[in-house]
Amino acid sequence: MSLIPSFFGSCRSNILDPFSLEIWDPFKDFPFSLESQFAKENSTLVNTHVDWKETRESHVFKVDLPGLNKEEVKVEVEDDRVLQITGERKMEKEEKKDIWHRVERNSGKFLRRFRLLENAKMDQIKASMEYGVLTVTVPKVEVKKPDVKSIEISG
């Protein structure tokens, strides 16, 4: 029996109790399990890594998409200022004679969206893909410095 009272309702186990033999599952009452198809399809959403840097000339996005080719990826501009990168990594076909020991690579659809800043030239976006890395370059509008005119103070 646990010496530490449960903070999670009537459950006798406690995640803070080192002597508890039960493991508290925070997702046990959810309508889907972590192994459900929903979770498998959306797992890639979380794991599509993107770097976004801003240089003097442009915004540069680098997206890691190992194993995909450019036909499996779509780059779009939505609502004038939203850069959207989508695609799908297909699951490898299982054959009855194969014995799988481990499956860690994600499969399913992915979607990443970025609201671009006002200085982006939306009509000049370029995208390229090399060695599983998608590079999207969004040139920037040259920000014109305001003309400053000195006013002499009389008095």
N, C-alpha and C positions, 0 to 999 in steps of 0.2 A: 504494500500500500504506500502511496505517495505521502511524504511528509510535508510537501509544499502544496498549498491549496491550489486548485485549478482556477485559472483566470478565464477559461473558455467554457463556461456553462457547467453542465452536469458531467462532462467528460472527466474521467478519473485520471487521465494522463496529463502531463504538463510538459511543454517543450523546455521549461526551465529546470525541470527535475532530472538530474543525471541518473536517478535510480528507476525512472519510469521505463517500463518495457514497451509501452505503446508509443507509436509515432503519430503525432497530430498532423492531420492532412487538412490544410485550410481550404482545399478545393473539393472535399468529399461530397458536399451538398450541392455543388454546381450542377446545372443540367447537362454538362458535357464533361468528359474526362480529359486529362491531358493527352491521352493517347487517341482521342477522337480524330476523325478526319478533319474537322474544323481546325484543331490545333496543329495538325501536320501541314495543312495548306497555308496557314498563317505563320508558321515558324520561320519561313524565309523572309517575311516582312521584317522581322526583328533583326535578322542576320545579314541584310544587305547593307554593307558598310559604305558610307559616302564621306569624302573629304570635300569641303568647300572653302576655297581661299579666294581672297580678293587681291588682285595686283593693281598697279596703276592703270593698266590698260583694260583689264577684264575680270570677270568672275569665272573661276575654274572649278568644275566639279569632277571628281574622280570617284568612280563607282567600281568596287571589286565584284566581278561577275565571272568567277572561274568556271570553265567548262561551257560557257554560252558563246554563241556567235552572234553577229550583229542582226541576223534575221529573227532572233528570238527576243530582241529588246526593242522598245519603242520609246522615243524621246518626243515629247509634245509640249506646246505652250497652251495653257488654258486660261481663259479670262484675262488675257493680256499680260499678266505678270506672274503666273504660276507655272513653273517648270515642273513637268511630270515625267518620271522615268518608270516604265512598267515592263514586265516581261514574265516569262515562266520557265522554270527549270523542270523538265519532265522527269518523272520517276523511271528508273531503269526497270525494264520488264523482268519479272520474276519467272523463271522456268521451274517446273516441278522437280527436275533433277538437281537443281542448284541447292546448295546448303549455305545460307547466309549466317555468318557469325557476328556481324556487326553492321549496322546501318546508321551512319552519323551525318552523311551529307544531306542537306535539306533539299526538298523538292516542293514545287508548287508555285503559285503566283507571288510576285512582289510588286510593291508600289511605293515610290518615294515622291514627295511633293515639296517644292520650295517656293516661297513667295519671294520674288526678286525685288531688288531695290529700284528706286526711281531712276537711277543712273544707268540701267541696263538697256542696251540696244536690242530690243526683242526681235527685230527683223534680220539680225545678222548672227544668229546662234549657229554654232558649228558643233558637230559631234563626230568622234572617231573611236574606234575600238581596236585595241592591240593587246595581245597576250592576256585576254580576260579582264582588261581594265577599260571601262568606258570613260572617255574624257569629253566633257561638254564644256565648251568655251562660250561665254556670253560677253561680248565686248561692252565696254562702258562708254557712255556719252561723256565727252570732255566737259567737265564742269567749268563754266566760264566764271572767272572771278569778277565780282562786281566792280564797276568803275567807281573810284573814289575821287571826289572833287572837294578840295579844301575850300571852306567858306571863311572869308575874313570876318573877324568880329570887330564891329565898330564900337566906339564908345569913348 
